[in-house]
Amino acid sequence: MTWMDWMNQRAKRYTVVDIKLLQWASIFVGLIVVKLVPQIMRASIWVFAALGLLCAIRPVVVFFGAERAARE
């Protein structure tokens, strides 16, 4: 079993509640970083928009993409 297989197996244990709690934890960590380094917020709104789009590409493709023919 590879490391990625092990990580996937562990991640499948998550429920919707776990995923939402992780999302909120990420938001709070981001707020801490912004509080410690306020210069981050001086960046243009378009930088944040571009980063948001880049981060959303894979989840959107996985959600709306075709099923893989053979899963091992």
Backbone as JSON, one array per atom type, in Angstrom:
{
  "sequence": "MTWMDWMNQRAKRYTVVDIKLLQWASIFVGLIVVKLVPQIMRASIWVFAALGLLCAIRPVVVFFGAERAARE",
  "N": [[0.84, -1.17, 0.0], [0.63, 2.13, -0.94], [1.7, 5.4, 0.17], [-0.12, 7.38, -0.61], [-2.42, 5.84, -1.11], [-2.93, 4.98, 1.48], [-3.48, 7.45, 2.69], [-5.81, 8.2, 1.26], [-7.54, 6.16, 2.05], [-7.77, 6.74, 4.77], [-8.94, 9.29, 4.61], [-11.45, 8.74, 3.64], [-12.95, 8.18, 5.82], [-14.05, 10.49, 6.74], [-16.91, 12.45, 7.52], [-19.6, 14.57, 6.37], [-19.84, 16.54, 8.3], [-17.27, 16.48, 9.47], [-15.71, 17.42, 7.33], [-16.75, 20.0, 6.97], [-16.03, 21.1, 9.46], [-13.26, 21.06, 9.16], [-13.03, 22.92, 7.09], [-13.87, 25.28, 8.39], [-11.86, 25.41, 10.32], [-9.69, 25.93, 8.67], [-10.38, 28.46, 7.72], [-10.21, 29.94, 10.11], [-7.48, 29.64, 10.69], [-6.46, 31.03, 8.53], [-7.41, 33.6, 9.19], [-5.89, 34.08, 11.47], [-3.33, 34.18, 10.35], [-3.59, 36.46, 8.72], [-4.03, 38.36, 10.7], [-1.56, 38.31, 11.98], [0.15, 39.01, 9.9], [-0.52, 41.66, 8.46], [0.0, 42.88, 6.01], [-0.68, 41.21, 3.98], [-3.3, 41.66, 3.26], [-3.17, 43.86, 1.68], [-2.92, 43.17, -0.9], [-4.27, 42.99, -4.22], [-7.78, 42.55, -4.87], [-8.22, 40.94, -7.02], [-6.12, 39.17, -7.06], [-6.76, 37.44, -4.97], [-9.15, 36.47, -6.01], [-8.24, 35.12, -8.31], [-6.62, 33.16, -7.12], [-8.59, 31.79, -5.69], [-10.13, 30.75, -7.81], [-8.2, 29.09, -9.02], [-7.84, 27.21, -6.98], [-10.33, 26.03, -7.01], [-10.61, 24.58, -9.34], [-9.86, 21.76, -9.61], [-11.67, 20.41, -7.7], [-14.15, 21.06, -8.93], [-13.89, 19.85, -11.46], [-13.64, 17.17, -10.68], [-16.14, 16.8, -9.47], [-18.05, 17.33, -11.53], [-17.02, 15.91, -13.65], [-16.62, 13.06, -15.88], [-17.16, 9.65, -14.85], [-14.49, 7.53, -13.98], [-13.42, 4.86, -16.03], [-12.25, 2.39, -15.18], [-11.62, 1.51, -11.98], [-9.19, 0.81, -9.6]],
  "CA": [[0.0, 0.0, 0.0], [1.43, 3.35, -1.02], [1.34, 6.46, 1.11], [-1.35, 8.03, -1.1], [-3.53, 4.92, -0.87], [-3.21, 5.03, 2.9], [-4.13, 8.74, 2.96], [-7.16, 8.13, 0.71], [-8.31, 5.27, 2.91], [-8.05, 7.48, 6.0], [-9.82, 10.42, 4.3], [-12.8, 8.23, 3.39], [-13.64, 8.12, 7.1], [-14.66, 11.78, 7.03], [-18.31, 12.71, 7.21], [-19.82, 15.95, 5.94], [-19.55, 17.38, 9.46], [-15.81, 16.57, 9.59], [-15.21, 18.27, 6.25], [-17.13, 21.39, 7.28], [-15.19, 21.55, 10.57], [-11.94, 21.34, 8.58], [-13.14, 24.17, 6.35], [-13.88, 26.37, 9.37], [-10.52, 25.48, 10.91], [-8.84, 26.6, 7.68], [-10.74, 29.88, 7.73], [-9.66, 30.54, 11.31], [-6.02, 29.72, 10.52], [-6.25, 32.16, 7.61], [-7.61, 34.84, 9.94], [-4.72, 34.25, 12.34], [-2.21, 34.61, 9.49], [-3.85, 37.85, 8.33], [-3.85, 39.19, 11.89], [-0.13, 38.38, 12.26], [0.84, 39.64, 8.76], [-1.59, 42.45, 7.83], [0.36, 43.32, 4.66], [-1.3, 40.29, 3.02], [-4.58, 42.22, 2.81], [-2.93, 44.96, 0.75], [-2.94, 42.62, -2.26], [-5.48, 43.28, -4.99], [-8.86, 41.57, -4.76], [-8.12, 40.03, -8.16], [-5.18, 38.11, -6.69], [-7.52, 36.47, -4.2], [-10.12, 35.84, -6.92], [-7.51, 34.17, -9.15], [-6.24, 32.02, -6.27], [-9.81, 31.03, -5.43], [-10.46, 29.98, -9.02], [-7.21, 28.02, -9.17], [-8.11, 26.17, -5.98], [-11.62, 25.41, -7.28], [-10.61, 23.84, -10.61], [-9.89, 20.3, -9.44], [-12.94, 19.92, -7.14], [-15.23, 21.18, -9.92], [-13.68, 18.81, -12.47], [-13.96, 15.87, -10.06], [-17.57, 16.74, -9.22], [-18.82, 17.3, -12.76], [-16.36, 15.1, -14.66], [-17.11, 11.7, -16.13], [-16.62, 8.6, -14.01], [-13.39, 6.79, -14.58], [-13.9, 3.58, -16.51], [-11.8, 1.28, -14.35], [-10.97, 1.91, -10.72], [-8.52, -0.36, -9.02]],
  "C": [[0.89, 1.24, 0.0], [0.92, 4.37, 0.0], [0.04, 7.14, 0.69], [-2.57, 7.14, -0.9], [-3.94, 4.95, 0.59], [-3.95, 6.32, 3.26], [-5.57, 8.74, 2.43], [-8.07, 7.26, 1.58], [-8.7, 5.99, 4.21], [-9.06, 8.61, 5.74], [-11.25, 9.97, 4.05], [-13.6, 8.08, 4.68], [-14.4, 9.4, 7.41], [-16.13, 11.81, 6.67], [-18.41, 14.16, 6.75], [-19.48, 16.91, 7.09], [-18.04, 17.56, 9.62], [-15.23, 17.52, 8.54], [-15.54, 19.73, 6.51], [-16.3, 21.92, 8.44], [-13.77, 21.86, 10.09], [-11.95, 22.65, 7.79], [-13.11, 25.36, 7.31], [-12.52, 26.51, 10.04], [-9.57, 26.19, 9.96], [-9.12, 28.1, 7.63], [-10.12, 30.57, 8.95], [-8.13, 30.64, 11.26], [-5.69, 30.88, 9.58], [-6.43, 33.49, 8.31], [-6.43, 35.11, 10.87], [-3.54, 34.75, 11.52], [-2.38, 36.07, 9.1], [-3.64, 38.79, 9.52], [-2.36, 39.36, 12.2], [0.64, 39.12, 11.16], [-0.2, 40.47, 7.98], [-1.27, 42.93, 6.42], [-0.28, 42.42, 3.59], [-2.57, 40.91, 2.45], [-4.4, 43.41, 1.87], [-2.9, 44.48, -0.7], [-4.28, 42.94, -2.92], [-6.51, 42.17, -4.81], [-8.78, 40.54, -5.88], [-7.11, 38.91, -7.9], [-5.92, 37.03, -5.92], [-8.55, 35.74, -5.08], [-9.43, 34.8, -7.79], [-7.09, 32.94, -8.33], [-7.45, 31.15, -5.94], [-10.22, 30.17, -6.61], [-9.49, 28.82, -9.23], [-7.47, 26.87, -8.2], [-9.42, 25.41, -6.27], [-11.61, 24.51, -8.51], [-10.74, 22.34, -10.39], [-11.19, 19.8, -8.79], [-14.11, 20.0, -8.13], [-15.1, 20.1, -10.99], [-14.04, 17.44, -11.91], [-15.47, 15.73, -9.88], [-18.37, 16.56, -10.51], [-18.23, 16.42, -13.84], [-16.97, 13.72, -14.8], [-16.45, 10.72, -15.17], [-15.47, 7.91, -14.73], [-13.88, 5.38, -14.9], [-13.5, 2.43, -15.57], [-11.08, 1.83, -13.12], [-10.39, 0.66, -10.09], [-8.57, -0.32, -7.54]]
}
